[in-house]
Amino acid sequence: MVVTYELFVEPAVHEARKALPGNVRQRILAEIQGLGSMPRPRASRSLKTQGLNLDPAVEVRRVRLEHWRIIYAVNDDEHWVWVLGVYRRPPYGYENLAQVTAPLPRR
């Protein structure tokens, strides 16, 4: 059985995409759209969220696309994916993860 996930995208993600080079912008868009049908692509990794008091059903992940990272959350119970940010690494080092995950449900 194929499960599709409702896709939520923070407004900051749309703004960040506008500043990207054209070829990267299109690849980021395709990756984001793909998260609705495959929330854990092979290039994605789970992020450490201890101390953020997130709902236990929420998993924060990142997917890497060259120097860019898409930070997003997955809730398998409610079948949604919430795209939180697009960042260039380096210099981005996940130091603002508490701020990035602020919109997510807490315990």
FENZI-V218186 format. One record per backbone hydrogen bond with DSSP energy under -0.5 kcal/mol. NH is the residue of the N-H (numbers start at 1). CO is the residue of the C=O. E is the energy in kcal/mol with one decimal. If there is no record, write none. Layout:
BEGIN
nh:NH co:CO e:E
nh:NH co:CO e:E
END
This chain:
BEGIN
nh:3 co:1 e:-0.5
nh:4 co:2 e:-0.5
nh:5 co:36 e:-3.2
nh:6 co:79 e:-2.8
nh:8 co:6 e:-0.5
nh:8 co:81 e:-3.0
nh:10 co:83 e:-2.5
nh:13 co:10 e:-1.4
nh:14 co:10 e:-1.0
nh:15 co:11 e:-1.9
nh:16 co:12 e:-2.5
nh:17 co:13 e:-2.3
nh:18 co:14 e:-1.5
nh:19 co:15 e:-0.8
nh:19 co:16 e:-0.8
nh:20 co:17 e:-1.5
nh:25 co:21 e:-3.0
nh:26 co:22 e:-2.0
nh:27 co:23 e:-1.6
nh:28 co:24 e:-2.9
nh:29 co:25 e:-2.2
nh:30 co:26 e:-2.3
nh:31 co:27 e:-2.2
nh:32 co:28 e:-2.7
nh:33 co:29 e:-2.6
nh:34 co:30 e:-1.9
nh:35 co:31 e:-0.9
nh:35 co:32 e:-1.0
nh:36 co:33 e:-1.0
nh:37 co:34 e:-1.1
nh:38 co:34 e:-2.3
nh:41 co:38 e:-0.5
nh:44 co:41 e:-2.2
nh:45 co:62 e:-2.5
nh:47 co:60 e:-2.9
nh:52 co:49 e:-2.0
nh:55 co:105 e:-2.1
nh:58 co:55 e:-2.3
nh:59 co:74 e:-2.6
nh:61 co:72 e:-3.6
nh:62 co:45 e:-2.4
nh:63 co:70 e:-1.9
nh:64 co:43 e:-1.3
nh:65 co:68 e:-2.8
nh:68 co:65 e:-2.3
nh:69 co:87 e:-3.1
nh:70 co:63 e:-2.4
nh:71 co:69 e:-0.6
nh:71 co:85 e:-2.7
nh:72 co:61 e:-2.6
nh:73 co:82 e:-2.2
nh:74 co:59 e:-2.6
nh:75 co:80 e:-2.5
nh:76 co:57 e:-0.7
nh:79 co:75 e:-0.9
nh:80 co:75 e:-1.7
nh:81 co:6 e:-3.0
nh:82 co:73 e:-2.6
nh:83 co:8 e:-3.4
nh:83 co:81 e:-0.6
nh:84 co:71 e:-2.6
nh:84 co:82 e:-0.6
nh:85 co:71 e:-1.7
nh:87 co:69 e:-2.6
nh:89 co:67 e:-3.8
nh:92 co:88 e:-2.0
nh:97 co:94 e:-1.4
nh:100 co:96 e:-2.7
nh:101 co:97 e:-2.3
nh:102 co:99 e:-1.1
nh:104 co:101 e:-1.9
nh:107 co:53 e:-2.1
END
